[in-house]
Amino acid sequence: MDQPRTDREGGEAFQPSLGLYVHVPFCSSTCDFCAFYQTVPTAGDLDRFVTGIGIEAGLVAWDAPVATVFWGGGTPGLLPPRHIERLAAIVRERTGGNPVEWTVEMAPASATEARLAVLREAGVTRLSLGVQSFQPARLDALGRRHTLEQVLRAYDRIRAAGFASVNIDLMFALPGQEQAGWTADLRAAVDLAPDHISTYCLTFEEDTALWVRLSEGKVKLDPDKEARFYESAWDLLGESGYGQYEISNYARPGHACLHNLNTWRMREWVGLGPSGASQHRGWRGANIADLAKWREGVDRGERMTEDRVGLTPALLAEDALIFGLRMNAGVDLAEWQDRLPQGPWGELRERVIRLAGEGLVSWDGRIAALTPRGRLVADSVGAELML
């Protein structure tokens, strides 16, 4: 097993290990920007889902300790307390009851005292609150159903419950948003003093309400404005004590998301639930994005029914560089070459050197990292590294 290491960004002591992701596909309504698999649940759906997670967990070859857990969605916080307790019991069985980090995504409207008490008692260490914006008009533009009052009440409840780490999610480049509004959102988040802040540029995914509005010309893309929003977040959050450790993520020392670091480093994770994705035991793939069909599959003893691919040295090396560059610490190519000598490191190194010549990547002969200009076009840099 790899030895513990300390990240160059934020000083996080990190022991690489297995991550566990549980996709909870339930939402009371669909936000205009969301392309993740979700469904409005019935009481029967909730029971079938939790029972199915237990069955699916029994199909996994758990050949490494599970160090980090992440419940995403959907809206995991929409689960009633008794279903949270059942799902948490499955997680504790697989982790020995003591994951290093256990994150649950929470919508403001679902952050009730009863749910938070159950999560805290279960051992959850980290809550991620999907705020998106503190401006009512921007929330309406996204199709978000919560209010500013619900955001503030939810945050107070989460803090009162005593979770070790709290994250706030924000989005920028929203329809109708100007710089003053984005700055106000950032300052409102900082005033709450969370431990971690994630800032995501709005993307227009196919088959979403926002995609339809874009195709009809009702909203427009403005890359220059997006870049200004992004750069202003670097400055304001940095000045406020939040170190940027990944393209979209900022944290106070000791509060970087270890589960996501595991993913960006191309380690291993197991995904449970409909549409849950895994990278484990030499393959990568995703469960079918359909609650009923997923449950039928696990009842037959089947997992990973869609998009299953083998992790060849070329694919893993390419992704290690593309995803690793998301982190401010960059990628140690020499370390990766020792770990995966069969990878096409010569060709990848040549591409890194070319990107360094264009001012998009810094390169010292061992470690590659995006420059500030490279972070603004990270997707394009990633495309240049694809073999």
C-alpha positions in Angstrom: 0.0 0.0 0.0 1.1 3.5 -0.7 2.7 5.4 2.2 0.9 8.4 3.7 1.7 11.7 2.0 1.2 15.3 2.7 -0.3 17.4 0.0 1.6 20.5 -1.1 -1.8 22.4 -1.0 -3.4 22.8 2.4 -1.2 20.3 4.3 -3.7 17.5 4.2 -2.2 14.2 5.5 -3.7 11.7 3.2 -3.6 7.9 3.1 -4.8 6.7 -0.3 -7.4 4.0 0.1 -10.8 3.0 -1.2 -13.7 5.5 -1.5 -17.4 4.6 -1.3 -19.9 6.7 -3.2 -23.7 6.1 -2.7 -25.9 7.8 -5.3 -29.3 8.7 -3.7 -31.5 9.4 -6.7 -34.4 11.2 -5.0 -35.4 14.8 -5.5 -38.7 16.6 -4.8 -38.3 18.5 -8.1 -35.7 18.9 -10.9 -33.5 22.0 -11.0 -33.2 23.5 -14.4 -29.5 22.9 -14.7 -29.4 19.3 -13.3 -28.5 16.4 -15.5 -27.9 13.8 -12.8 -30.2 10.9 -12.6 -33.1 11.6 -10.2 -36.7 10.7 -9.5 -39.5 11.8 -7.2 -39.8 9.0 -4.7 -42.7 7.0 -3.3 -42.6 5.3 0.1 -42.0 2.0 -1.7 -39.1 3.5 -3.7 -37.3 4.5 -0.5 -37.6 1.0 0.9 -36.5 -0.7 -2.4 -33.6 1.7 -2.7 -32.1 1.1 0.8 -32.6 -2.6 0.6 -31.0 -2.7 -2.8 -28.0 -0.8 -1.5 -27.5 -3.5 1.1 -27.8 -6.2 -1.6 -25.4 -4.5 -4.0 -22.8 -3.9 -1.2 -22.8 -7.6 -0.7 -21.8 -8.1 -4.4 -18.7 -6.0 -4.1 -15.2 -7.6 -3.4 -14.1 -5.3 -0.6 -10.4 -5.9 -0.9 -9.2 -2.6 0.7 -10.3 -0.5 3.7 -12.9 2.1 2.9 -11.5 5.4 4.1 -13.9 7.9 2.7 -17.7 7.9 2.1 -19.8 10.3 0.0 -23.5 10.4 -0.4 -24.5 12.4 -3.4 -27.6 12.7 -5.6 -30.2 13.7 -6.1 -30.8 14.9 -2.6 -29.5 12.4 0.0 -30.9 14.7 2.7 -34.4 14.0 1.4 -34.3 10.5 3.0 -36.5 10.2 6.1 -34.5 9.6 9.3 -35.4 5.9 9.5 -34.0 5.3 6.0 -30.9 7.3 6.8 -30.3 5.0 9.8 -30.7 1.9 7.6 -28.4 3.3 4.9 -25.8 4.4 7.5 -25.8 0.9 9.0 -24.8 -0.5 5.6 -22.0 2.0 5.4 -20.7 1.3 8.9 -20.7 -2.4 8.1 -18.4 -1.8 5.1 -16.1 0.7 6.8 -15.9 -0.8 10.3 -17.8 2.1 11.5 -14.9 4.5 11.3 -14.3 6.2 7.9 -11.8 9.0 7.9 -14.3 11.3 6.2 -18.0 10.8 5.5 -19.8 13.5 3.4 -23.5 13.9 2.8 -25.0 16.4 0.3 -27.9 18.4 1.8 -30.4 20.7 0.2 -31.4 23.6 2.5 -35.1 22.7 2.6 -34.2 19.1 3.8 -31.9 20.1 6.7 -34.3 19.3 9.5 -33.0 18.9 13.1 -34.2 15.2 13.1 -32.3 14.3 9.9 -29.1 16.1 11.1 -29.3 14.4 14.5 -29.4 11.0 12.8 -26.5 11.8 10.4 -24.4 13.1 13.3 -25.1 10.0 15.4 -24.3 7.8 12.4 -20.8 9.2 12.2 -21.1 11.7 9.3 -18.2 14.2 9.5 -18.9 16.5 6.6 -22.1 18.2 5.3 -22.2 19.9 1.9 -25.0 22.4 1.6 -26.3 23.2 -1.9 -26.8 26.9 -1.7 -25.9 27.9 -5.3 -26.8 31.5 -4.7 -27.9 33.9 -1.9 -29.8 36.0 -4.5 -33.5 35.0 -4.8 -33.6 36.1 -8.5 -30.7 33.8 -9.3 -32.3 30.9 -7.5 -35.4 31.4 -9.5 -33.3 31.4 -12.7 -31.9 28.0 -11.8 -35.3 26.5 -10.8 -34.1 26.1 -7.2 -36.9 25.7 -4.8 -35.3 26.9 -1.5 -35.4 30.5 -0.1 -32.6 32.6 1.4 -34.3 32.1 4.8 -34.1 28.3 4.4 -30.4 28.6 3.5 -29.6 30.6 6.7 -31.7 28.4 8.9 -30.2 25.2 7.5 -26.7 26.5 8.0 -27.4 27.4 11.6 -28.9 24.0 12.2 -25.9 22.2 10.6 -23.4 24.2 12.7 -25.4 23.5 15.9 -25.4 19.8 15.2 -21.6 19.8 15.4 -20.3 18.4 12.1 -16.6 18.6 11.8 -16.6 20.2 8.4 -19.2 22.2 6.5 -19.1 23.0 2.8 -21.2 25.5 0.8 -21.7 25.0 -2.9 -22.1 28.2 -5.1 -22.6 28.6 -8.8 -21.5 31.4 -11.1 -22.3 32.6 -14.6 -26.0 32.2 -13.9 -28.6 33.7 -16.2 -28.8 37.4 -15.5 -25.9 37.4 -13.1 -23.5 40.3 -13.0 -20.1 40.7 -11.2 -21.7 42.6 -8.3 -24.1 39.8 -7.6 -21.4 37.2 -7.8 -19.2 39.2 -5.4 -22.2 39.5 -3.0 -22.7 35.7 -3.1 -19.0 35.1 -2.3 -19.1 37.6 0.6 -22.3 36.1 2.0 -20.7 32.7 2.0 -17.5 34.0 3.7 -19.6 35.8 6.3 -21.1 32.4 7.3 -17.5 31.1 7.8 -17.9 27.6 6.4 -14.8 25.3 6.4 -15.0 24.7 2.6 -16.5 26.6 -0.4 -17.0 25.0 -3.8 -17.6 27.3 -6.8 -18.9 25.8 -10.0 -19.4 27.5 -13.4 -22.9 26.8 -14.7 -22.8 24.3 -17.5 -25.6 23.6 -20.0 -26.2 19.9 -20.1 -28.3 18.3 -22.8 -31.8 17.3 -21.8 -32.1 20.0 -19.1 -34.4 23.0 -19.0 -31.4 25.4 -19.2 -30.2 23.6 -22.4 -33.6 24.2 -24.0 -33.4 27.9 -23.1 -29.9 28.1 -24.5 -31.0 26.4 -27.8 -33.9 28.9 -28.0 -31.6 31.9 -27.5 -33.2 32.8 -24.2 -29.8 32.6 -22.4 -26.4 33.1 -23.9 -22.9 32.0 -23.1 -20.3 34.6 -22.2 -16.8 33.0 -21.7 -15.1 36.3 -20.9 -17.6 37.0 -18.1 -17.2 33.5 -16.8 -13.4 34.0 -16.6 -13.9 37.3 -14.7 -16.2 35.6 -12.2 -13.7 32.8 -11.8 -10.7 35.0 -11.2 -12.6 37.2 -8.7 -13.3 34.0 -6.7 -9.6 33.3 -6.5 -8.9 36.7 -5.1 -11.7 37.2 -2.7 -11.7 33.7 -1.2 -7.9 33.6 -1.0 -7.9 36.9 0.9 -10.5 35.4 3.2 -8.4 32.5 4.2 -9.7 29.8 1.8 -6.9 28.2 -0.1 -7.7 27.0 -3.6 -6.6 23.3 -3.8 -8.6 22.3 -6.9 -10.1 24.2 -9.8 -13.5 24.6 -8.2 -12.7 24.1 -4.5 -11.3 26.2 -1.6 -10.8 25.2 2.0 -9.4 26.3 5.3 -6.4 24.2 6.4 -7.4 20.7 7.3 -10.8 20.8 5.4 -10.1 19.7 1.8 -12.4 17.0 0.6 -10.4 13.7 1.0 -13.0 11.7 -1.0 -12.6 14.0 -4.0 -8.8 14.0 -3.7 -8.9 10.2 -3.9 -10.9 10.5 -7.1 -8.7 13.2 -8.8 -5.6 11.1 -8.0 -7.1 8.2 -9.9 -7.3 5.9 -6.9 -10.2 3.5 -6.4 -13.8 4.0 -5.5 -17.0 1.9 -5.4 -20.2 3.5 -6.5 -23.5 2.0 -5.2 -27.0 2.9 -6.4 -28.6 3.7 -9.8 -26.1 5.6 -11.9 -23.4 5.2 -9.2 -20.0 5.1 -10.9 -17.0 2.9 -9.8 -13.3 2.6 -10.5 -12.3 -0.6 -8.9 -10.3 -3.8 -9.5 -9.1 -2.9 -12.9 -12.3 -1.5 -14.5 -14.5 1.6 -14.6 -18.2 1.9 -15.2 -21.6 3.0 -14.0 -24.8 1.4 -12.8 -27.8 1.8 -15.0 -29.6 5.2 -14.4 -32.9 3.7 -13.6 -34.1 2.8 -10.1 -36.3 -0.1 -11.1 -33.8 -1.7 -13.5 -31.0 -1.2 -11.1 -32.9 -3.0 -8.4 -33.8 -5.8 -10.8 -30.1 -6.2 -11.6 -28.8 -6.4 -8.1 -31.6 -8.9 -7.2 -30.1 -11.0 -10.0 -26.6 -10.5 -8.5 -25.5 -8.0 -11.3 -23.6 -4.7 -11.0 -22.1 -2.3 -13.5 -24.5 -2.8 -16.4 -23.5 0.2 -18.5 -20.3 1.7 -19.9 -17.9 -0.9 -18.3 -14.3 -0.4 -19.6 -11.0 -1.9 -18.6 -8.4 0.4 -17.1 -5.6 0.0 -19.5 -2.2 1.6 -18.7 -2.8 4.2 -21.4 -6.3 5.2 -20.2 -5.2 5.4 -16.5 -2.1 7.4 -17.3 -4.1 9.8 -19.5 -6.8 10.3 -16.8 -4.2 10.6 -14.0 -2.8 13.6 -15.8 -6.1 15.2 -16.9 -7.8 14.9 -13.5 -4.6 15.4 -11.5 -4.1 18.8 -13.2 -7.3 19.9 -11.6 -5.4 20.1 -8.3 -3.2 23.1 -7.6 -0.5 20.7 -6.5 -0.4 19.3 -10.0 0.8 15.8 -11.0 4.1 14.2 -10.2 4.8 12.4 -13.5 7.9 10.6 -12.1 5.8 9.2 -9.2 3.2 8.0 -11.7 5.8 6.5 -14.0 7.1 4.4 -11.1 3.6 3.3 -10.2 2.5 2.6 -13.8 5.6 2.0 -15.9 3.6 0.6 -18.9 1.9 4.0 -19.4 2.7 6.2 -22.4 4.6 8.7 -20.4 7.0 9.8 -23.1 4.1 11.0 -25.3 2.3 12.6 -22.4 5.5 14.3 -21.3 5.9 15.8 -24.8 2.4 17.2 -24.6 3.0 18.7 -21.2 6.1 20.4 -22.5 4.2 21.8 -25.5 1.5 23.1 -23.1 4.1 24.6 -20.9 5.5 26.5 -23.9 2.1 27.9 -24.5 1.9 29.2 -20.9 -0.9 26.9 -19.8 1.1 24.4 -17.7 4.1 24.9 -15.4 6.7 22.1 -15.7 9.9 21.6 -13.7 10.8 18.3 -15.3 8.9 16.3 -12.7 5.7 18.0 -11.6 3.1 19.5 -14.1 0.5 22.0 -12.8 -1.9 24.3 -14.5 -0.9 28.0 -14.6 -3.6 30.5 -13.7 -4.3 31.0 -17.4 -4.4 27.2 -17.8 -7.1 26.9 -15.1 -9.3 29.2 -17.2 -9.2 26.7 -20.1 -8.8 23.5 -18.1 -11.2 21.5 -20.3 -9.2 22.5 -23.4 -6.0 21.5 -21.8 -7.5 18.2 -20.9 -8.6 17.7 -24.5 -5.0 18.3 -25.6 -3.8 15.5 -23.3 -6.2 12.9 -24.6 -4.4 10.2 -26.6 
